[in-house]
Amino acid sequence: MAGVTIRGLLKTYGGLQVIHGLDLDIQDGEFVVLVGPSGCGKSTLLRMIAGLEEVTGGDIRIGERRVNNLPPSERDIAMVFQNYALYPHKTVAANMGFALKMRGMDKDQIRQKVARAAEILGLTPYLDRYPRALSGGQRQRVAMGRAIVRDPQVFLFDEPLSNLDAKLRVQMRTEIRELHLRLKTTTVYVTHDQIEAMTMADRIVVMQGGRIEQVGAPLELYDRPANTFVAGFIGSPSMNMIAGRVTGGAVEALGARLVLPPTAKVTEGQEVIYGIRPECLAPAGSGLAGTVAVVEPTGSETHVVVRVGGQELVSVSRERVSLKPGQGVTLAPDPAAAHLFDKATGARLAA
């Protein structure tokens, strides 16, 4: 196994720069997830690590080796793709062992490695089947098995669960995480789904516009987002963002005075964004007065969308609520759970 070190990484297509001088350290044995909206550069970064995209500038190292100019076959990586990329005319066993066969490995060794990977992934009963006879989840396991048998230094996953239904995605998330805990191979995983990132990662890398916005453990990003972009991207439903002005030790916004968080570092008259997670915004006697727009019971939670002064705010409650659309309601944020950001730059203000 090995870590991945990225320094000053650049990528341009013609005159368009899509990766802007990235620096990133991925530790040996770490599970790192790259997240961000479509077009943020996460898949391009993964493909550059894999050797499927040329590096315009900067360095990529896998372990001690600089791999910028090495072909994918010499980087000691294994990649799992979104579309499985299986050979339809080969059995599961042949698909899993194909790369080893191309290396000229002994047939008995290939058989042993395939059998071990199949046992880990629960594929032993399916080794003689063809991909067309497998479910989507089983095909993805075969793609993972093909990566495991190579015993690489680094696993690369490019949105591997996006073609699966919701229930199977949850199951496969658990299986991939358990696989990592068992093999302890350095893993770089790309997804646009922040729930996948939160539940699977040791650390998350949040990207936007070819730049890294923040790197940290899942709960670190959730509890202390570096800016409004990370605050809005991590968490579902998204954090409520309320524009206001600091006045007399509070934030005046949407016709209410919101108590400053205890660690806020602000100046009188400063324009800010007051951020509050939906689960920390609850109906109360005083606060943000508005009208219920939508009530969404999910079973374990109830999501209430409230229109306050032309802005929609979301409140999440673990309790059953009796609110109805069109009903007046007042929401009060928990000051201890509030986040404060500079309105001009979006940067976090609380210490």
N, C-alpha and C positions, 0 to 999 in steps of 0.2 A: 504493500500500500504506500501511498504518497500523498502529500498535500499539493495544492495548486496555488501558485503565486502569480499574480497579474500586476504589472506595473506600466502605467502610462499608455494603456491600450487604446488604439485608435482604429476606426474603420470608416472608410469612405467609399461611396459608389459614384464614380465620376467626380463631380464637384460637390456631392452631397455627403456631409459627415453625419454618420448615424451612431457612432460610439465615440465619446469625447474624453479621452485620457483617463480611463478607469484604473483604479488601484483596488485590489482585493486579495486578501489572504484566506485561503480555505485550508483548514488544518487537516492533518492526517487522520482519517477515520471519521471526519465530520459529515453530517448531512446538512447541506446548504440548499435552500430553495430560492430561486430567482423569481420575483413576482413583479407585476406591473401591467398597465393597460396594453392593448394591442399596439404594436409599433414602438414600444419603449426600448427595444434592443436586447431583450432577454434571450430570445432564441438565437439571435446573431452572435451574442457572447458565447452561448453554449456551443454553437457550430464552430466558432473560432478556437475554442478549447479542443474540440474534436478534430480540427484540421480540415473541416468541410468548407470553411471560409478563410481566405487569406488575411493575414494581419497587415494592416496599413502602417502601423507604428506601434512601438512599445514591445513588451516582452510577456510571453507566457511560459511558465516553468511548471513541469510536473515532476515533483521531487526536486532533484538537483539539475535536471536536464532542461535546457532551453529548447522548446519544441516548435518555435515559430515556423520553421521550414521543413519539419518532418511530416511525411504523409500520415494519414490516420492509422494505417496498419502498424506504424512504428512508434506510436505514442503510448501504447499499453493502456488503452481505454476501451470501454465497451459501451455502446449507445443503444438505448431503447427508444423507439420512435412512436409517434402518435398512432400510425396506421399499421403497427405490428411488423410490416415488411417481411412476411414469411414467404417461403417458396411453396406455392400451392401443390406442386407435384411431388413434394418430399414429405415423408412422415414427420411426426413430432420429433422422434429421435434423430432423424437425418437433419432436420432444421437446426436442432440444438447443437449437433456435432459438426456442422458444415465448416465452420471457421477452423476448427481443429484439424479436420481432414485436409483443408487447404494448406495448413502448416506442415503437413506430412506426418502428423502424430500417429503413433501405433494404434491399430483398431481396438485393441483391448483397453488401452488407456482412454480412448475416446468413449468406449462403452461404459467404463467406470465413472468418468466425469459426468456423462449424461445421466447415468443412473443416480448419482449423488444429487445432482441438481433437480432431477425429477422428483426424488423423494422429498427434498426441501420444499418444493412447490406443489406437491400433491398431484403430480402429473404421471406417476408411474403407470396407472391403468390406461393412459392415452398414448403411450409412446409409439404404437403402431398405427395410430389414426392419422388422417390428413387434416390440414387446417380447416377445410370445408365442413368437417364433421365436429368442429369445436364451437363452443360459445365464444362471445367476445372476451369474457374474462379469462377463459382457458387459453385463447390465442395470445392474450397479453402475458400470461404466465409463461407460455412457450418463448415469447420474445425475451422475457426476463431470464429464462433458463439458458437461452443462447448466450446471454451476456455473462451469466454466472460461470459457465463451463470454461470461459476464457481466463478466469481468475485475474482480472485486470487490476491495475493500481487505482483506477478511477471509473466509477459508473456515471454515465450521463443519461438523464431521462428528459425527453422533450415532450411535454404534455401527454404522458402515456395514458391518462385516464379519460381524456376528453371525448372519446367515442363510446364510452360506456354509460349505461343508465345510472340514475342517481343512487339506487340501492347498491349496485355493484361497485360504484366508485367508492362508497364508504368502506365496503369490504376490502377492496384492493388497496386503499390507503393504509389500512391496518396491516395487510399482508406485506406491503413494501416496507413499512416501518419496522415490522418484526424481522424481515429479511435483513435489513441494515443492522439491527441490533445483534443478529446472529453472525453475519459476515464481517461487520465493522469495516467495510470498504468505503473509502472516501466517495461521497455521492454529491453530484450537482444536479438539481432537479428544477425544471422550468414549468411553471403553471401560471395561468391568469386567475386561478381560483384562490382567493386569499384564505378560505377555510382549509383547503389542502395545505397551504403553507403553514398556517397556524398549528395544525394538528400533526404535521410530519417533521418539521424542521428543528434542527439544533439552533440554527441561525437563519434569519430571513434577510435577503438583499432586496430592497424595494427600489425599482428603477423607474425613471421617467425621462423620455427624450434622450436616451442614450447616456444618461448619467445616473449615478447612484445617489438616492435621496437619503437612505439610512440603512445601516446594517445592525442587526441585534437579535437577541432571543425573541421568540414570539410575544411573550408577555411584556417584555421591555418595550417593544414597538407599540403594543396596545396601550400600555400604561403611560409611556413617555414618548409620544411621537415627536420627531424633531421639527416637523412643520405641518402645515395644513394639508399638504398632499398626502403624507403618510397617515395623518389622522383620519382623513376621509377614505383612504383606500383600505386600511386595516380595520376590520370590524364589520359585522353585518347584523342589523342595519348600520349604516354609516353614522359617524359622529355628527350630531347637530352642530352647525356652525352659525353663530349669531354675530353680526357686525354691530359694534357699539363704541362708546367713548368712555374713558376713565374719568369719573367725576366724584369727588368727595369720598374716596375709598370704595367705590362700587363701579360697575359698568352699566351705563344707561343704554338700554337697547330694547326695541320693540315695546316701548311704553312702560318698561319695568326697570327696577334697579336690582342688578344681579350682584350678589356678594362675591368679592374677589377671592380666588383660591388663596390659601394661607401662604404659599411660597411665591406669589406673583411679584415680579420685578417690573413695575410700570411707573410712568410719570403722569401727573395730572394733565388731563386733556388729550392723552394719547389715544389714537384710534386703534382698536384691537378687534380680534375675532375671539369670541367667547365660545369655547368648544365644550360640549357635554354629551357623553354617551347616552343612548336612548334608555338604558337600564338605570341611569342616574337622574332621569327627568321624570317626576311623578306628579300626579294630580295632588293639589294642596289648596289651602285656603287663600294664599296670596302668591303672586309671581307673574308669570306670563299668561295673560288672559287671551283666550282664543275660542275657536269653534271646532268641534270634532268633524273631520272630513271623512275618515275611513276608520273602521274597526276591523282588525284582522286577527281572529283567533287561530292560533296554530296548534293548540292542544296544550303544550307545556307552557306556552307564553301567549300573551295578547299584545299585539302591536296596535297602537292608536296613533293615527296621523291627525295632527291638530294644526289648523291655519291660524297663525298669529301675525297680525299686521302685514298680510301679503306673503308671509313665509310659512312653509310647511315644516313642522317639527315632528319628530317621532318619539313616542314614549313606549317603552317595553316594560310590561309587568308580568311577574310570575303568577300573580293572582288573577282570578276571573274578574272582569270589570263589567259594570252595567251601563257604560256609556253608549250613546247612540249618535249616528251622524246628524249634524245640525245642532247638537246640544252644546251649550257653553261649558267651558272647563278652564281651570287655571292650573298651569304646570310650574313646579318649583324645582330648579336644579340643586343638586347636592354640592355646595361650594367646595368641599374637600375633594370632590372627584372632577372638578372643572379644570379645563386646560385653557391657557391664554396664549394667543399668537399675535404677532405684529401684523396689522392689516396690510401694510405696504409690502413687506417681504414674505409673509407667511411663516416666519421663523418662530419657534417656541420662545415664550417670554418667561414662563415659570421656571424657577430653579430646580 
